[in-house]
Structure formats: structure tokens, C-alpha cells
């Protein structure tokens, strides 16, 4: 069986480092918000090229925290792509706002900037582009539109850590960036994990507080910053020992969340981060090999925008005979994945938004034709050649 992704093989390559790091966390008995978290956030700030990197429980929470911090809620609208995982739109709905779907580009699968402006109205507060499958969206055009209409830009970079647009890492371009460390991601933990990036000091302070129930020193600091209160101006301090007050988790300033990355996951990510660029380079090599060797098939291979550097979270093909080809690959014990079989505007949960079949034709067209084949750094040339030959075998039928 050739899997879509082989996490066991990845673990075997760094087993000793991972095991030693995990033992260190276990021995320290620091399991929540410990030193590994601080180190990871510092490393991520340097890697992404941003002032603040804030870890959280998962990628979905990263999106929710970002939208909450921007005060997006009831009556607001957020423009996004329908061709992505449900969490993107779910986060918008979770804060009480309305997702407004804009169709995508047929070649890159990213939101089409030419179709964004017509969806903007007085209720629009943000644009939420998705760097889908590891390829950055066209951020110049998106940022230009956002600046002209005074809108926030929240980058969903959950599939694209390490990807670049015009030399800048995704997550450092918009108002806020959101990442996932789900195990299957290019930088994956051994469970759930997420991160928010921003260059805005006030947003960073608020997000840090929101992820821990809006409480304690983080909550107090954010509250004072947002309200322009100096420390000596604080009111209602009825605890003589100010040190206790600063650290007290029982003093709350915002309605927040319990969304912390645990120290064990941070330790794993601290080990893996130093290999990320190497792994992403390998992904590109594998993708290039697929593209070169599948150019004589009837399949449409991925196209990378000239301003973008994709990290190929997934290698996506288009086929007019997708279901039959997927079945053929399955019979040869080659795993595939269909991304995405139902675009978000046609999901039953969004029936109330009033979208009909035909409203977003590119997304609907691609949902019936796209699928992924195995691509991960440890994939061998022999396995890759077998996949390619199996595809040719199908086309000769």
C-alpha cells in the first residue's frame, strides 16, 4: 500500500530527537504553557517574519480567535473561498458573522481577486483568503482591495506553512495569519495544534488573553492596552499582594476560550521545525517529477503562480474520469484523496444562505474533477514511478 502520507516513516527519521525532547517535557512536569511554548513562538516569529506568533489549540481556533480579536460578529460579513476545508467558513459562522463565498481560479484553486469587489457591501469586514494545497493566493490584489475598502485580511495558511508570496512567508502579509499543526500538515504535531501570527501589538495582546479565558496578567495587560489605562490608574484592586493579582487566573477581563497548545506538542514542533524547509524542498522535487512525467497524460497538473512558492501540502490533479481513475489506483493499492467533493456554498448547513448549483461554477466544476495522489518527503522514486505508470496504464484502457 502506498499511503497519501506516511507519518511513521517521518517519525523514524527523527525518532531519537523526538523521544529525547518528549522525555524532557515529561520530566519537567511542565505540560501547559511551558518553556517549549515560549521557544516555539520565538522560533516561529523568526521563521514567518512577524512580530508575534501565538500558539493555540488547533487551526480552527486560530481562525476563530483571529476573527474574535478583530471584533467581527453578528451582522458582519467575511468574504472567503468555497473550495476549502469546512473550518474556514465554520470559524466565520462561529463568531456570528456570515460567510460570503467568492469563486476560485481554475488553475491555482485560490480565490479569484477579480470577483471579490462585487461582493463587498457595508457589512463586509474582512477578506479571508485560503492558501489552498500549499499555494499562496494572489496577495497583492487582495491587499489592494482590502486597503481601498478598509477591510481586514485574515490569511488561512493552515495548509501552507513555509510558502512564500513575492519572497514573504504567508501569514506575514495580511492583518493576521492562521496556521494548523494537525498531524498531516507539512509541519504536524502528534495531535491538534494551531498558531496565529500578526504584526499588530494590540491584536497580539488580545489574542494571548483570549486563548486563556481572558484572564490573569495577560487579560489585564490586554484590557489596559485596549482601553488606554496606565497601571497606576487601575481600579478595583482589592488584593494587597500585587504579584498574586498579576498571576491570578481567577480575574477575568474578556469572554475568551480555553485554547492552549500543550508543551508536549510544542516540543515535537520545535524538533520538526528545523527540518521543515528541507521537507518542503523535497515536496517540490516530488511535485516537479510528477508534473514532468504526467505531462503527456490527459490529466491537468498543478500550476504555480509566478509570484508564489508553493509547499505542495497536497499534489492535486484534475481528471474528467476521476472516480474511475481513483478506483483503478485503489485496486493497485495506491491511496488517493478527494479535495473537495462538496464546495462549501452547497453544504446543507449553509442552505439558509441561498446559494444554488451554478452560482460558483468553477468551484463546482473542480469539485467533480480534483483529487490528490501520494506526496510526502519520504516517498521513494520507485513508489512514485509505480504511481505514474499506473496512471498511464489506466489511460491506455
ROLUMFI-457632 format. One record per residue (C-alpha): x, y, z; residue number from 1; residue in one letter. Coordinates in nm, 2 decimals. Layout:
N
+--------+--------+--------+-----+--------+
!   east !  north !     up ! num ! residu !
+--------+--------+--------+-----+--------+
!      X !      Y !      Z ! NUM !      a !
...
+--------+--------+--------+-----+--------+
This chain:
397
+--------+--------+--------+-----+--------+
!   east !  north !     up ! num ! residu !
+--------+--------+--------+-----+--------+
!   0.00 !   0.00 !   0.00 !   1 !      x !
!   0.13 !   0.35 !  -0.09 !   2 !      x !
!  -0.04 !   0.59 !   0.15 !   3 !      x !
!  -0.12 !   0.95 !   0.08 !   4 !      x !
!   0.11 !   1.04 !   0.37 !   5 !      x !
!   0.34 !   0.82 !   0.58 !   6 !      x !
!   0.38 !   0.97 !   0.93 !   7 !      x !
!   0.55 !   0.66 !   1.06 !   8 !      x !
!   0.84 !   0.70 !   0.81 !   9 !      x !
!   0.88 !   1.06 !   0.91 !  10 !      x !
!   0.89 !   0.97 !   1.28 !  11 !      x !
!   1.16 !   0.71 !   1.22 !  12 !      x !
!   1.39 !   0.97 !   1.06 !  13 !      x !
!   1.38 !   1.19 !   1.38 !  14 !      x !
!   1.29 !   0.93 !   1.64 !  15 !      x !
!   1.58 !   0.99 !   1.88 !  16 !      x !
!   1.54 !   1.36 !   1.88 !  17 !      x !
!   1.17 !   1.34 !   1.94 !  18 !      x !
!   1.19 !   1.08 !   2.21 !  19 !      x !
!   1.46 !   1.28 !   2.40 !  20 !      x !
!   1.26 !   1.60 !   2.37 !  21 !      x !
!   0.95 !   1.44 !   2.50 !  22 !      x !
!   1.13 !   1.28 !   2.79 !  23 !      x !
!   1.25 !   1.63 !   2.88 !  24 !      x !
!   0.90 !   1.76 !   2.90 !  25 !      x !
!   0.77 !   1.47 !   3.09 !  26 !      x !
!   1.05 !   1.50 !   3.34 !  27 !      x !
!   0.99 !   1.87 !   3.38 !  28 !      x !
!   0.62 !   1.82 !   3.46 !  29 !      x !
!   0.55 !   2.15 !   3.27 !  30 !      x !
!   0.26 !   2.04 !   3.05 !  31 !      x !
!   0.07 !   2.37 !   2.98 !  32 !      x !
!   0.22 !   2.70 !   2.86 !  33 !      x !
!   0.58 !   2.60 !   2.95 !  34 !      x !
!   0.92 !   2.68 !   2.81 !  35 !      x !
!   0.87 !   2.48 !   2.49 !  36 !      x !
!   0.58 !   2.71 !   2.41 !  37 !      x !
!   0.79 !   3.02 !   2.46 !  38 !      x !
!   1.07 !   2.87 !   2.24 !  39 !      x !
!   0.83 !   2.77 !   1.96 !  40 !      x !
!   0.66 !   3.11 !   1.95 !  41 !      x !
!   1.00 !   3.28 !   1.93 !  42 !      x !
!   1.12 !   3.05 !   1.65 !  43 !      x !
!   0.80 !   3.10 !   1.46 !  44 !      x !
!   0.83 !   3.48 !   1.48 !  45 !      x !
!   1.17 !   3.45 !   1.32 !  46 !      x !
!   1.07 !   3.19 !   1.06 !  47 !      x !
!   0.75 !   3.36 !   0.95 !  48 !      x !
!   0.90 !   3.71 !   0.97 !  49 !      x !
!   0.64 !   3.86 !   1.20 !  50 !      x !
!   0.64 !   4.04 !   1.54 !  51 !      x !
!   0.41 !   3.80 !   1.72 !  52 !      x !
!   0.34 !   3.42 !   1.69 !  53 !      x !
!   0.08 !   3.29 !   1.93 !  54 !      x !
!   0.01 !   2.92 !   1.97 !  55 !      x !
!  -0.33 !   2.78 !   2.03 !  56 !      x !
!  -0.52 !   2.45 !   2.05 !  57 !      x !
!  -0.58 !   2.40 !   1.67 !  58 !      x !
!  -0.61 !   2.57 !   1.33 !  59 !      x !
!  -0.99 !   2.62 !   1.37 !  60 !      x !
!  -0.94 !   2.80 !   1.69 !  61 !      x !
!  -0.67 !   3.01 !   1.53 !  62 !      x !
!  -0.93 !   3.14 !   1.28 !  63 !      x !
!  -1.20 !   3.19 !   1.55 !  64 !      x !
!  -0.95 !   3.38 !   1.77 !  65 !      x !
!  -0.84 !   3.60 !   1.48 !  66 !      x !
!  -1.19 !   3.69 !   1.39 !  67 !      x !
!  -1.29 !   3.75 !   1.75 !  68 !      x !
!  -0.99 !   3.97 !   1.81 !  69 !      x !
!  -1.09 !   4.18 !   1.51 !  70 !      x !
!  -1.44 !   4.23 !   1.67 !  71 !      x !
!  -1.61 !   4.05 !   1.38 !  72 !      x !
!  -1.95 !   3.92 !   1.48 !  73 !      x !
!  -2.33 !   3.95 !   1.44 !  74 !      x !
!  -2.43 !   4.13 !   1.12 !  75 !      x !
!  -2.08 !   4.13 !   0.97 !  76 !      x !
!  -1.98 !   3.96 !   0.65 !  77 !      x !
!  -1.65 !   3.79 !   0.56 !  78 !      x !
!  -1.55 !   3.71 !   0.21 !  79 !      x !
!  -1.38 !   3.37 !   0.16 !  80 !      x !
!  -1.34 !   3.07 !  -0.07 !  81 !      x !
!  -1.59 !   2.79 !  -0.10 !  82 !      x !
!  -1.31 !   2.55 !  -0.21 !  83 !      x !
!  -1.15 !   2.46 !   0.12 !  84 !      x !
!  -1.20 !   2.26 !   0.44 !  85 !      x !
!  -1.51 !   2.34 !   0.63 !  86 !      x !
!  -1.33 !   2.50 !   0.92 !  87 !      x !
!  -1.26 !   2.82 !   0.72 !  88 !      x !
!  -1.63 !   2.91 !   0.69 !  89 !      x !
!  -1.72 !   2.74 !   1.02 !  90 !      x !
!  -1.50 !   2.99 !   1.21 !  91 !      x !
!  -1.68 !   3.28 !   1.04 !  92 !      x !
!  -2.01 !   3.14 !   1.15 !  93 !      x !
!  -1.89 !   3.06 !   1.49 !  94 !      x !
!  -1.83 !   3.42 !   1.57 !  95 !      x !
!  -2.18 !   3.51 !   1.44 !  96 !      x !
!  -2.07 !   3.65 !   1.11 !  97 !      x !
!  -2.19 !   3.55 !   0.76 !  98 !      x !
!  -1.95 !   3.38 !   0.51 !  99 !      x !
!  -1.98 !   3.52 !   0.16 ! 100 !      x !
!  -1.83 !   3.29 !  -0.09 ! 101 !      x !
!  -1.64 !   3.40 !  -0.40 ! 102 !      x !
!  -1.54 !   3.16 !  -0.68 ! 103 !      x !
!  -1.19 !   3.05 !  -0.74 ! 104 !      x !
!  -0.93 !   3.04 !  -1.02 ! 105 !      x !
!  -0.93 !   2.72 !  -1.22 ! 106 !      x !
!  -0.56 !   2.70 !  -1.24 ! 107 !      x !
!  -0.45 !   2.77 !  -0.88 ! 108 !      x !
!  -0.77 !   2.68 !  -0.69 ! 109 !      x !
!  -0.73 !   3.01 !  -0.49 ! 110 !      x !
!  -1.00 !   3.27 !  -0.45 ! 111 !      x !
!  -1.03 !   3.49 !  -0.76 ! 112 !      x !
!  -0.95 !   3.85 !  -0.68 ! 113 !      x !
!  -1.14 !   3.98 !  -0.98 ! 114 !      x !
!  -1.46 !   3.85 !  -0.83 ! 115 !      x !
!  -1.41 !   3.99 !  -0.47 ! 116 !      x !
!  -1.51 !   4.35 !  -0.52 ! 117 !      x !
!  -1.86 !   4.28 !  -0.64 ! 118 !      x !
!  -1.94 !   4.10 !  -0.31 ! 119 !      x !
!  -1.83 !   4.39 !  -0.09 ! 120 !      x !
!  -2.10 !   4.59 !   0.09 ! 121 !      x !
!  -2.14 !   4.80 !   0.41 ! 122 !      x !
!  -2.15 !   4.48 !   0.62 ! 123 !      x !
!  -1.82 !   4.34 !   0.48 ! 124 !      x !
!  -1.54 !   4.35 !   0.75 ! 125 !      x !
!  -1.28 !   4.12 !   0.62 ! 126 !      x !
!  -1.14 !   3.90 !   0.33 ! 127 !      x !
!  -1.03 !   3.55 !   0.43 ! 128 !      x !
!  -0.82 !   3.40 !   0.15 ! 129 !      x !
!  -0.71 !   3.04 !   0.18 ! 130 !      x !
!  -0.36 !   2.94 !   0.06 ! 131 !      x !
!  -0.50 !   2.62 !  -0.06 ! 132 !      x !
!  -0.29 !   2.30 !  -0.10 ! 133 !      x !
!   0.02 !   2.50 !   0.00 ! 134 !      x !
!   0.00 !   2.76 !  -0.28 ! 135 !      x !
!  -0.03 !   3.13 !  -0.18 ! 136 !      x !
!  -0.33 !   3.33 !  -0.30 ! 137 !      x !
!  -0.27 !   3.65 !  -0.51 ! 138 !      x !
!  -0.20 !   3.87 !  -0.21 ! 139 !      x !
!  -0.11 !   4.19 !  -0.39 ! 140 !      x !
!  -0.46 !   4.22 !  -0.55 ! 141 !      x !
!  -0.63 !   4.10 !  -0.23 ! 142 !      x !
!  -0.44 !   4.35 !  -0.01 ! 143 !      x !
!  -0.51 !   4.63 !  -0.26 ! 144 !      x !
!  -0.88 !   4.56 !  -0.25 ! 145 !      x !
!  -0.87 !   4.54 !   0.13 ! 146 !      x !
!  -0.69 !   4.87 !   0.16 ! 147 !      x !
!  -0.93 !   5.05 !  -0.07 ! 148 !      x !
!  -1.23 !   4.93 !   0.13 ! 149 !      x !
!  -1.07 !   4.95 !   0.47 ! 150 !      x !
!  -1.11 !   4.57 !   0.53 ! 151 !      x !
!  -0.91 !   4.33 !   0.74 ! 152 !      x !
!  -0.73 !   4.04 !   0.57 ! 153 !      x !
!  -0.71 !   3.71 !   0.76 ! 154 !      x !
!  -0.48 !   3.46 !   0.59 ! 155 !      x !
!  -0.59 !   3.10 !   0.62 ! 156 !      x !
!  -0.24 !   2.95 !   0.59 ! 157 !      x !
!  -0.33 !   2.62 !   0.76 ! 158 !      x !
!  -0.21 !   2.42 !   0.46 ! 159 !      x !
!   0.08 !   2.64 !   0.37 ! 160 !      x !
!   0.34 !   2.69 !   0.63 ! 161 !      x !
!   0.67 !   2.79 !   0.47 ! 162 !      x !
!   0.50 !   2.90 !   0.14 ! 163 !      x !
!   0.60 !   3.24 !   0.01 ! 164 !      x !
!   0.44 !   3.52 !  -0.20 ! 165 !      x !
!   0.70 !   3.75 !  -0.36 ! 166 !      x !
!   0.96 !   3.65 !  -0.10 ! 167 !      x !
!   0.73 !   3.69 !   0.20 ! 168 !      x !
!   0.61 !   3.40 !   0.41 ! 169 !      x !
!   0.24 !   3.35 !   0.41 ! 170 !      x !
!   0.10 !   3.46 !   0.75 ! 171 !      x !
!   0.31 !   3.78 !   0.75 ! 172 !      x !
!   0.12 !   3.97 !   0.47 ! 173 !      x !
!  -0.23 !   4.02 !   0.59 ! 174 !      x !
!  -0.37 !   4.16 !   0.92 ! 175 !      x !
!  -0.35 !   3.82 !   1.08 ! 176 !      x !
!  -0.23 !   3.47 !   0.97 ! 177 !      x !
!  -0.37 !   3.14 !   1.09 ! 178 !      x !
!  -0.19 !   2.80 !   1.09 ! 179 !      x !
!  -0.27 !   2.44 !   1.17 ! 180 !      x !
!  -0.03 !   2.18 !   1.32 ! 181 !      x !
!  -0.27 !   1.89 !   1.26 ! 182 !      x !
!  -0.05 !   1.58 !   1.21 ! 183 !      x !
!  -0.10 !   1.56 !   0.83 ! 184 !      x !
!   0.02 !   1.92 !   0.77 ! 185 !      x !
!   0.37 !   2.00 !   0.64 ! 186 !      x !
!   0.46 !   2.08 !   1.00 ! 187 !      x !
!   0.25 !   1.85 !   1.20 ! 188 !      x !
!   0.23 !   1.78 !   1.57 ! 189 !      x !
!   0.13 !   1.44 !   1.73 ! 190 !      x !
!  -0.22 !   1.58 !   1.78 ! 191 !      x !
!  -0.40 !   1.91 !   1.73 ! 192 !      x !
!  -0.23 !   2.24 !   1.74 ! 193 !      x !
!  -0.25 !   2.59 !   1.59 ! 194 !      x !
!  -0.09 !   2.93 !   1.57 ! 195 !      x !
!  -0.18 !   3.29 !   1.49 ! 196 !      x !
!   0.06 !   3.55 !   1.35 ! 197 !      x !
!   0.04 !   3.93 !   1.34 ! 198 !      x !
!   0.25 !   4.24 !   1.34 ! 199 !      x !
!  -0.02 !   4.43 !   1.55 ! 200 !      x !
!   0.08 !   4.47 !   1.92 ! 201 !      x !
!  -0.28 !   4.53 !   2.03 ! 202 !      x !
!  -0.42 !   4.23 !   1.84 ! 203 !      x !
!  -0.15 !   4.01 !   1.97 ! 204 !      x !
!  -0.21 !   4.11 !   2.34 ! 205 !      x !
!  -0.58 !   4.04 !   2.30 ! 206 !      x !
!  -0.54 !   3.70 !   2.13 ! 207 !      x !
!  -0.29 !   3.60 !   2.40 ! 208 !      x !
!  -0.56 !   3.68 !   2.66 ! 209 !      x !
!  -0.85 !   3.53 !   2.47 ! 210 !      x !
!  -0.68 !   3.19 !   2.45 ! 211 !      x !
!  -0.67 !   3.17 !   2.83 ! 212 !      x !
!  -1.02 !   3.27 !   2.92 ! 213 !      x !
!  -0.94 !   3.64 !   2.90 ! 214 !      x !
!  -0.79 !   3.61 !   3.25 ! 215 !      x !
!  -0.48 !   3.68 !   3.46 ! 216 !      x !
!  -0.19 !   3.90 !   3.37 ! 217 !      x !
!  -0.24 !   3.85 !   3.00 ! 218 !      x !
!  -0.61 !   3.96 !   3.03 ! 219 !      x !
!  -0.52 !   4.26 !   3.25 ! 220 !      x !
!  -0.25 !   4.37 !   3.01 ! 221 !      x !
!  -0.47 !   4.34 !   2.71 ! 222 !      x !
!  -0.76 !   4.52 !   2.88 ! 223 !      x !
!  -0.54 !   4.81 !   2.98 ! 224 !      x !
!  -0.38 !   4.84 !   2.64 ! 225 !      x !
!  -0.71 !   4.84 !   2.46 ! 226 !      x !
!  -0.86 !   5.09 !   2.70 ! 227 !      x !
!  -0.56 !   5.32 !   2.73 ! 228 !      x !
!  -0.53 !   5.25 !   3.11 ! 229 !      x !
!  -0.19 !   5.30 !   3.28 ! 230 !      x !
!  -0.10 !   5.06 !   3.56 ! 231 !      x !
!  -0.13 !   5.33 !   3.82 ! 232 !      x !
!  -0.48 !   5.42 !   3.70 ! 233 !      x !
!  -0.62 !   5.07 !   3.76 ! 234 !      x !
!  -0.94 !   5.04 !   3.97 ! 235 !      x !
!  -1.09 !   4.78 !   4.20 ! 236 !      x !
!  -0.76 !   4.62 !   4.30 ! 237 !      x !
!  -0.85 !   4.47 !   4.64 ! 238 !      x !
!  -0.56 !   4.24 !   4.68 ! 239 !      x !
!  -0.27 !   4.38 !   4.87 ! 240 !      x !
!  -0.01 !   4.15 !   4.71 ! 241 !      x !
!   0.01 !   4.28 !   4.35 ! 242 !      x !
!   0.22 !   3.98 !   4.25 ! 243 !      x !
!  -0.07 !   3.75 !   4.33 ! 244 !      x !
!  -0.30 !   3.98 !   4.14 ! 245 !      x !
!  -0.09 !   3.98 !   3.83 ! 246 !      x !
!  -0.09 !   3.60 !   3.80 ! 247 !      x !
!  -0.44 !   3.52 !   3.93 ! 248 !      x !
!  -0.63 !   3.32 !   3.67 ! 249 !      x !
!  -0.95 !   3.39 !   3.86 ! 250 !      x !
!  -0.96 !   3.76 !   3.75 ! 251 !      x !
!  -1.12 !   3.78 !   3.41 ! 252 !      x !
!  -1.13 !   4.07 !   3.16 ! 253 !      x !
!  -1.28 !   3.92 !   2.85 ! 254 !      x !
!  -1.50 !   3.63 !   2.75 ! 255 !      x !
!  -1.24 !   3.40 !   2.60 ! 256 !      x !
!  -1.16 !   3.04 !   2.52 ! 257 !      x !
!  -0.96 !   2.75 !   2.65 ! 258 !      x !
!  -0.73 !   2.72 !   2.35 ! 259 !      x !
!  -0.37 !   2.65 !   2.46 ! 260 !      x !
!  -0.11 !   2.44 !   2.28 ! 261 !      x !
!   0.03 !   2.19 !   2.53 ! 262 !      x !
!   0.40 !   2.17 !   2.60 ! 263 !      x !
!   0.44 !   1.82 !   2.45 ! 264 !      x !
!   0.31 !   1.92 !   2.11 ! 265 !      x !
!   0.54 !   2.23 !   2.12 ! 266 !      x !
!   0.84 !   2.01 !   2.19 ! 267 !      x !
!   0.76 !   1.80 !   1.89 ! 268 !      x !
!   0.72 !   2.10 !   1.67 ! 269 !      x !
!   1.04 !   2.25 !   1.80 ! 270 !      x !
!   1.22 !   1.94 !   1.67 ! 271 !      x !
!   1.04 !   1.93 !   1.34 ! 272 !      x !
!   1.07 !   2.30 !   1.26 ! 273 !      x !
!   1.44 !   2.27 !   1.18 ! 274 !      x !
!   1.35 !   2.01 !   0.91 ! 275 !      x !
!   1.06 !   2.20 !   0.76 ! 276 !      x !
!   1.24 !   2.38 !   0.47 ! 277 !      x !
!   1.42 !   2.05 !   0.38 ! 278 !      x !
!   1.09 !   1.86 !   0.38 ! 279 !      x !
!   0.92 !   2.14 !   0.17 ! 280 !      x !
!   1.21 !   2.14 !  -0.08 ! 281 !      x !
!   1.17 !   1.76 !  -0.11 ! 282 !      x !
!   0.79 !   1.80 !  -0.17 ! 283 !      x !
!   0.87 !   2.04 !  -0.46 ! 284 !      x !
!   1.11 !   1.80 !  -0.61 ! 285 !      x !
!   0.85 !   1.52 !  -0.60 ! 286 !      x !
!   0.59 !   1.76 !  -0.74 ! 287 !      x !
!   0.81 !   1.86 !  -1.03 ! 288 !      x !
!   0.88 !   1.50 !  -1.11 ! 289 !      x !
!   0.51 !   1.42 !  -1.12 ! 290 !      x !
!   0.44 !   1.72 !  -1.34 ! 291 !      x !
!   0.72 !   1.64 !  -1.58 ! 292 !      x !
!   0.62 !   1.27 !  -1.61 ! 293 !      x !
!   0.25 !   1.32 !  -1.63 ! 294 !      x !
!   0.26 !   1.60 !  -1.90 ! 295 !      x !
!   0.16 !   1.35 !  -2.17 ! 296 !      x !
!  -0.15 !   1.23 !  -1.99 ! 297 !      x !
!  -0.50 !   1.38 !  -2.01 ! 298 !      x !
!  -0.47 !   1.50 !  -1.65 ! 299 !      x !
!  -0.42 !   1.86 !  -1.56 ! 300 !      x !
!  -0.13 !   1.90 !  -1.32 ! 301 !      x !
!  -0.09 !   2.18 !  -1.06 ! 302 !      x !
!   0.01 !   2.53 !  -1.19 ! 303 !      x !
!   0.21 !   2.75 !  -0.95 ! 304 !      x !
!   0.16 !   3.13 !  -0.98 ! 305 !      x !
!   0.48 !   3.30 !  -1.09 ! 306 !      x !
!   0.49 !   3.52 !  -0.78 ! 307 !      x !
!   0.43 !   3.22 !  -0.55 ! 308 !      x !
!   0.64 !   2.95 !  -0.39 ! 309 !      x !
!   0.42 !   2.65 !  -0.31 ! 310 !      x !
!   0.50 !   2.40 !  -0.04 ! 311 !      x !
!   0.27 !   2.13 !  -0.20 ! 312 !      x !
!   0.08 !   2.03 !   0.10 ! 313 !      x !
!  -0.11 !   1.82 !  -0.15 ! 314 !      x !
!  -0.05 !   1.73 !  -0.51 ! 315 !      x !
!  -0.38 !   1.79 !  -0.69 ! 316 !      x !
!  -0.47 !   1.65 !  -1.03 ! 317 !      x !
!  -0.78 !   1.72 !  -1.24 ! 318 !      x !
!  -0.94 !   1.43 !  -1.44 ! 319 !      x !
!  -1.26 !   1.40 !  -1.64 ! 320 !      x !
!  -1.27 !   1.04 !  -1.53 ! 321 !      x !
!  -1.17 !   1.10 !  -1.17 ! 322 !      x !
!  -1.39 !   0.84 !  -1.00 ! 323 !      x !
!  -1.28 !   0.56 !  -1.24 ! 324 !      x !
!  -0.91 !   0.66 !  -1.21 ! 325 !      x !
!  -0.93 !   0.67 !  -0.83 ! 326 !      x !
!  -1.08 !   0.33 !  -0.83 ! 327 !      x !
!  -0.81 !   0.20 !  -1.05 ! 328 !      x !
!  -0.54 !   0.34 !  -0.82 ! 329 !      x !
!  -0.72 !   0.19 !  -0.53 ! 330 !      x !
!  -0.71 !  -0.15 !  -0.69 ! 331 !      x !
!  -0.33 !  -0.11 !  -0.73 ! 332 !      x !
!  -0.31 !  -0.02 !  -0.35 ! 333 !      x !
!  -0.24 !   0.35 !  -0.42 ! 334 !      x !
!  -0.41 !   0.58 !  -0.18 ! 335 !      x !
!  -0.59 !   0.90 !  -0.31 ! 336 !      x !
!  -0.79 !   1.18 !  -0.15 ! 337 !      x !
!  -1.07 !   1.38 !  -0.30 ! 338 !      x !
!  -1.04 !   1.75 !  -0.22 ! 339 !      x !
!  -1.32 !   1.88 !  -0.21 ! 340 !      x !
!  -1.63 !   1.68 !  -0.31 ! 341 !      x !
!  -1.88 !   1.94 !  -0.20 ! 342 !      x !
!  -1.79 !   2.31 !  -0.22 ! 343 !      x !
!  -1.89 !   2.50 !   0.10 ! 344 !      x !
!  -2.17 !   2.71 !  -0.06 ! 345 !      x !
!  -2.36 !   2.38 !  -0.14 ! 346 !      x !
!  -2.32 !   2.23 !   0.20 ! 347 !      x !
!  -2.65 !   2.16 !   0.37 ! 348 !      x !
!  -2.55 !   2.36 !   0.68 ! 349 !      x !
!  -2.54 !   2.67 !   0.46 ! 350 !      x !
!  -2.87 !   2.62 !   0.28 ! 351 !      x !
!  -3.00 !   2.92 !   0.45 ! 352 !      x !
!  -2.75 !   3.14 !   0.26 ! 353 !      x !
!  -2.95 !   3.08 !  -0.06 ! 354 !      x !
!  -2.68 !   2.95 !  -0.29 ! 355 !      x !
!  -2.78 !   2.73 !  -0.58 ! 356 !      x !
!  -2.60 !   2.49 !  -0.81 ! 357 !      x !
!  -2.44 !   2.70 !  -1.08 ! 358 !      x !
!  -2.37 !   3.01 !  -0.86 ! 359 !      x !
!  -2.00 !   2.94 !  -0.83 ! 360 !      x !
!  -1.93 !   2.73 !  -1.14 ! 361 !      x !
!  -1.55 !   2.69 !  -1.12 ! 362 !      x !
!  -1.56 !   2.55 !  -0.76 ! 363 !      x !
!  -1.85 !   2.32 !  -0.86 ! 364 !      x !
!  -1.66 !   2.20 !  -1.18 ! 365 !      x !
!  -1.34 !   2.13 !  -0.98 ! 366 !      x !
!  -1.52 !   1.95 !  -0.70 ! 367 !      x !
!  -1.61 !   1.68 !  -0.95 ! 368 !      x !
!  -1.26 !   1.65 !  -1.10 ! 369 !      x !
!  -0.99 !   1.71 !  -0.84 ! 370 !      x !
!  -0.81 !   1.45 !  -0.63 ! 371 !      x !
!  -0.47 !   1.41 !  -0.46 ! 372 !      x !
!  -0.21 !   1.14 !  -0.51 ! 373 !      x !
!   0.07 !   1.04 !  -0.26 ! 374 !      x !
!   0.33 !   1.31 !  -0.20 ! 375 !      x !
!   0.54 !   1.33 !   0.12 ! 376 !      x !
!   0.91 !   1.38 !   0.17 ! 377 !      x !
!   0.98 !   1.01 !   0.24 ! 378 !      x !
!   0.81 !   0.89 !  -0.08 ! 379 !      x !
!   1.06 !   0.68 !  -0.29 ! 380 !      x !
!   1.13 !   0.72 !  -0.66 ! 381 !      x !
!   1.02 !   0.36 !  -0.71 ! 382 !      x !
!   0.68 !   0.42 !  -0.55 ! 383 !      x !
!   0.65 !   0.75 !  -0.74 ! 384 !      x !
!   0.73 !   0.57 !  -1.07 ! 385 !      x !
!   0.48 !   0.30 !  -0.99 ! 386 !      x !
!   0.21 !   0.56 !  -0.94 ! 387 !      x !
!   0.29 !   0.73 !  -1.26 ! 388 !      x !
!   0.29 !   0.40 !  -1.46 ! 389 !      x !
!  -0.04 !   0.30 !  -1.30 ! 390 !      x !
!  -0.19 !   0.63 !  -1.43 ! 391 !      x !
!  -0.06 !   0.56 !  -1.78 ! 392 !      x !
!  -0.20 !   0.21 !  -1.75 ! 393 !      x !
!  -0.54 !   0.35 !  -1.69 ! 394 !      x !
!  -0.52 !   0.59 !  -1.98 ! 395 !      x !
!  -0.44 !   0.31 !  -2.22 ! 396 !      x !
!  -0.77 !   0.14 !  -2.15 ! 397 !      x !
+--------+--------+--------+-----+--------+
